[in-house]
Amino acid sequence: MVAEWERQRCVLMSFPHEHTDWYDPEDPSSLNEALSPFIRIAQAIAYKEAVYIICQAKEKIASMFCSTRNMTFIEIPTNDTWIRDYGYISIEEDGQTKLLDFVFDGWGGKFEAELDNSVNTLLHQKGYMGITQLEHIDFILEGGSIESDGKGTILTTSQCLCNPNRNGGSTKEEAEHKLKEYLSAKRVLWLDHGYLAGDDTDGHIDTLARFTDEATIAYVQCEDSEDEHYHALKKMEEQLRSFRQQNGNPYKLVPLPMCEAKYDKEGKRLPATYANFLITNDALVFPTYSDSQNDSKAEEILRELFPGREMIPVNCLKLIEEGGSLHCSTMQVAY
């Protein structure tokens, strides 16, 4: 599986529309409010890289941009916007990029996903991936549930991949066998602890811990002993310390701050995480949450981790209202 920091052909996005949960029929302005962060993310990526925007009315969506340079608008029906979990997973095979299309079932059947599960096939049939080979795999796997160092190590969580609501509840050994078979993984690092309140994904790794290079893992740290996440994230931190690189050395672990608690109108805590950043060819696009202290602290840490890349913040408060954040709304396709 190709690492996210390797050269990218494009980034896929899927925009909200009237038939998604983003739209409130009683509030006509709700869709434009929902589209706002997606537009900002697309603009940030398109500054230096191609963005393929899946939408329902391409002329309407295109008209919302000041510039559509590096943007391609593609009409394909969707259930929701979280293309990280149903978009292609890029692997390198015999020196060539190959695209894998796994089954997406709405995070264990929580949400309708039939249209989302067809996006990869339709996008390929329309010719947008050129002659790049596509393989369909009868196994449930979401892109946000796995991290790759590009050298054969996969980082994931047992809570998600071994959940009874996916693949009938695989054991670690069974799931590991599939990752080795389909992603040519040499080994799998399993996190057994850590979660975010308000997360519907059953503990996706891209909300908790991320490879930033082969030797470094950035992860969410909670220092407030009164916070509901404190004990689980402390156990996650301890487990990360036990992990070793393929050469036997410990990883360089870089803690990211815990965002101050954010809540929706009903008082439900939202899954705000600074780990949900996107690495592009020339930039790092990262989420902020109107947290004056921790937004700037996270940016400083990420700037040190990605020297030479332009730092582009995007306020993602609206995104976490629907359970995801910046990385969840994108999927890179490798060259």
C-alpha positions, 0 to 999 in steps of 0.5 A, a space after each residue: 500500500 502506497 504511503 500518503 506522502 508518496 507522489 499523488 495523481 489526484 485527490 478525490 472528494 465527494 460533495 454534500 447534496 440534497 439527499 444527504 444528511 447534510 441537508 435539512 429541508 426545514 433550513 434551506 441554507 443548511 446545504 450551503 453551510 455544509 458545502 463551505 468547508 468542502 469548497 475550502 478543502 478543494 481549493 487548498 488541494 487544487 492550489 498545486 494538485 488535481 481534485 476530482 469532485 464527485 457531485 450531483 450538479 456539476 455546473 452548480 457546484 463549479 459556480 461556487 468556486 472563484 477558480 476551478 483550476 485543477 478541478 474536475 467535476 463528475 456527476 455520480 450518485 452518492 449516499 454521503 461524503 466520506 470518500 476516505 472510506 469508500 474511495 480507491 486504495 492505491 497499491 504499487 504492484 510490479 512498479 505500477 499503481 493498481 487501484 483496489 475497490 473494497 466493499 463499503 457497508 456504511 461502517 458496519 451497516 449503520 448507514 445506507 451505502 449502496 451508492 457509495 459502494 458503486 462510486 469506484 466502479 463508475 468513476 473507472 468506467 467513465 475513464 477518469 482513472 485512465 488505464 490504471 488497473 482496478 481490482 474489486 475485492 469482496 472484503 469490507 475495508 475502509 480507507 480511514 481504518 488503515 495507515 501505511 508507511 509505504 514499506 509494508 507496515 500497516 497501522 490499524 485498530 482492532 476495534 474497527 477491523 475485528 468488529 463483529 459488524 464487519 466481515 462477521 467479526 474477524 480475528 486479528 490473524 484473519 484480518 492480518 492475513 487479508 491485509 497481507 494478501 491484498 496490500 502486500 503487508 509485511 506486518 501489522 501494528 494493532 492498536 487496541 486502545 483509544 477512541 473519540 466520542 461521537 465517532 461512528 467508525 468504531 475507532 478509525 486509525 486516521 482519527 487517532 494515530 498517523 504515520 508522518 514518515 517511516 520512522 514517525 507516528 503522530 498521535 492524539 494525546 489527552 493530558 486532562 485526567 478529567 476528560 472522558 478520553 484520558 484513560 483510553 488514550 493513555 493506554 494507546 500512548 503506552 502501546 505506541 511506545 511498545 511498537 518497533 520499526 522494521 529495523 527494530 528501533 522504536 518509533 519517534 512519537 509526536 503527540 498532538 494536542 487534544 482539542 477542547 471539547 466541542 458539542 452539537 446542538 443536542 449536547 453530544 460531544 463531537 470527534 474533533 481531532 488534529 490527526 485527521 490531516 491530509 498530506 498532498 504533493 506540496 502541502 499539508 491541509 489540516 483541520 482547525 476547530 476554533 480552538 484558539 490555544 490548540 489550533 495554533 499548537 497543532 499547527 506548530 507541531 505539524 509544521 515541524 513534521 512536514 518541513 517544506 510543505 505549505 501549511 493550509 488550515 481549514 476550519 472543520 467544525 461543520 464537518 465534525 457535526 456529521 462525524 468526520 473531519 478533513 482527512 475523512 472527506 478526501 482520498 488520494 490516488 497515487 501515480 
